[in-house]
Amino acid sequence: QVQLVESGGGLVQAGGSLRLSCAASGRTFSRYFTGWFRQAPGKEREFVAGISWGGGSTYYVDSVKGRFTIYRDIAQNTVYLQMGNLKSEDTAVYYCAATTISPIPPAAKEGYDYWGQGTQVTVSS
């Protein structure tokens, strides 16, 4: 069992940056494949980025490639999502999710066993 807590959301102007954190407790987080998802009002929850156990493989949805970076700090038991050049369409609640078995594909929500409570990101234009 692992518990996930997101933080770092907030209000930012278009073109700005934010860094989201997903802190894990309960188990060694480095043994979990971790993903970030987001859900905007009235829309389905969508995959944003994912990172493998050791951090050697990362995955991104096309709309954030070149703007977002996912990485993990094993010592801190935390996965981060660095978001840059933010756009109004990035506004959503962002969720961290984890699983011990790498989901195929990484974007498959049903492949994740543990979810955080979410953190709101609002980008003003």
C-alpha positions as CSV (number, residue, x, y, z in Angstrom):
1,Q,0.0,0.0,0.0
2,V,1.2,3.5,-0.8
3,Q,-0.4,6.9,-0.1
4,L,0.1,9.7,-2.5
5,V,-0.2,13.4,-1.7
6,E,0.0,16.1,-4.4
7,S,1.0,19.7,-3.9
8,G,2.3,22.7,-5.8
9,G,-0.9,23.7,-7.7
10,G,-2.1,27.2,-7.9
11,L,-2.9,30.2,-10.1
12,V,-0.4,31.2,-12.8
13,Q,-0.5,33.4,-15.8
14,A,-0.2,32.0,-19.3
15,G,3.5,31.4,-20.2
16,G,4.4,30.8,-16.5
17,S,5.7,27.7,-14.7
18,L,4.7,25.5,-11.8
19,R,6.2,22.4,-10.3
20,L,3.8,19.8,-8.9
21,S,5.0,17.3,-6.3
22,C,3.7,13.8,-5.6
23,A,5.0,12.6,-2.2
24,A,4.6,9.0,-1.3
25,S,4.4,7.2,2.0
26,G,4.0,3.6,3.0
27,R,6.3,1.9,0.5
28,T,9.5,2.6,-1.4
29,F,8.2,4.8,-4.2
30,S,11.0,4.0,-6.6
31,R,9.4,0.6,-7.1
32,Y,6.3,2.1,-8.6
33,F,5.5,3.3,-12.1
34,T,4.1,6.8,-11.5
35,G,1.9,8.9,-13.7
36,W,0.3,12.3,-13.7
37,F,-3.2,12.7,-15.0
38,R,-5.5,15.8,-15.2
39,Q,-9.2,16.4,-15.4
40,A,-10.7,19.6,-16.6
41,P,-14.4,20.4,-15.8
42,G,-16.7,18.4,-18.0
43,K,-13.9,16.4,-19.5
44,E,-12.5,12.9,-19.0
45,R,-9.4,12.4,-16.9
46,E,-6.5,12.3,-19.3
47,F,-2.9,11.1,-19.0
48,V,-0.2,13.8,-18.9
49,A,3.1,12.1,-18.1
50,G,4.5,8.9,-16.7
51,I,7.9,7.7,-15.4
52,S,9.2,4.2,-14.9
53,W,10.5,2.7,-11.6
54,G,14.1,3.8,-11.9
55,G,13.3,7.0,-13.9
56,G,14.9,5.7,-17.0
57,S,11.8,5.9,-19.2
58,T,9.4,8.8,-19.4
59,Y,6.2,9.2,-21.4
60,Y,4.2,12.3,-22.3
61,V,1.0,13.2,-24.0
62,D,1.7,15.1,-27.2
63,S,0.1,18.3,-26.0
64,V,2.7,18.8,-23.2
65,K,5.9,17.5,-24.9
66,G,8.6,20.0,-24.7
67,R,6.8,22.0,-22.0
68,F,6.5,19.5,-19.1
69,T,9.1,17.3,-17.5
70,I,8.4,14.4,-15.1
71,Y,11.2,13.2,-12.9
72,R,11.7,11.4,-9.5
73,D,13.8,12.1,-6.5
74,I,14.3,8.6,-5.0
75,A,15.8,9.9,-1.7
76,Q,12.8,12.2,-1.2
77,N,10.3,9.5,-2.3
78,T,8.7,12.1,-4.6
79,V,7.8,12.4,-8.2
80,Y,7.7,15.9,-9.7
81,L,6.0,17.4,-12.8
82,Q,7.8,20.5,-13.9
83,M,5.4,22.5,-16.1
84,G,6.5,25.4,-18.3
85,N,5.0,27.7,-20.9
86,L,1.6,27.0,-19.4
87,K,-1.5,27.6,-21.4
88,S,-5.1,28.1,-20.5
89,E,-5.9,24.6,-21.7
90,D,-3.6,23.2,-19.1
91,T,-6.1,24.3,-16.4
92,A,-7.3,21.2,-14.6
93,V,-7.1,19.2,-11.4
94,Y,-3.9,17.2,-11.6
95,Y,-3.7,13.8,-10.0
96,C,-0.7,11.6,-9.2
97,A,-1.2,7.8,-9.7
98,A,1.0,4.8,-9.1
99,T,1.2,1.1,-9.7
100,T,3.7,-1.7,-9.2
101,I,3.1,-3.1,-12.7
102,S,4.0,-0.9,-15.6
103,P,0.7,-0.1,-17.3
104,I,0.4,-0.8,-21.0
105,P,0.0,1.7,-22.3
106,P,1.1,4.2,-19.7
107,A,-1.9,6.3,-20.4
108,A,-4.4,3.6,-19.3
109,K,-6.1,4.9,-16.1
110,E,-7.2,1.4,-15.2
111,G,-3.6,0.3,-14.9
112,Y,-3.0,2.4,-11.8
113,D,-3.8,1.2,-8.3
114,Y,-3.2,4.2,-6.1
115,W,-4.3,7.8,-6.6
116,G,-3.8,11.1,-4.8
117,Q,-6.5,13.6,-4.0
118,G,-5.5,16.1,-6.7
119,T,-4.2,19.6,-6.9
120,Q,-5.8,22.4,-8.8
121,V,-3.8,24.2,-11.6
122,T,-5.4,27.3,-13.0
123,V,-3.8,29.2,-15.9
124,S,-5.1,32.7,-16.6
125,S,-4.8,34.1,-20.1
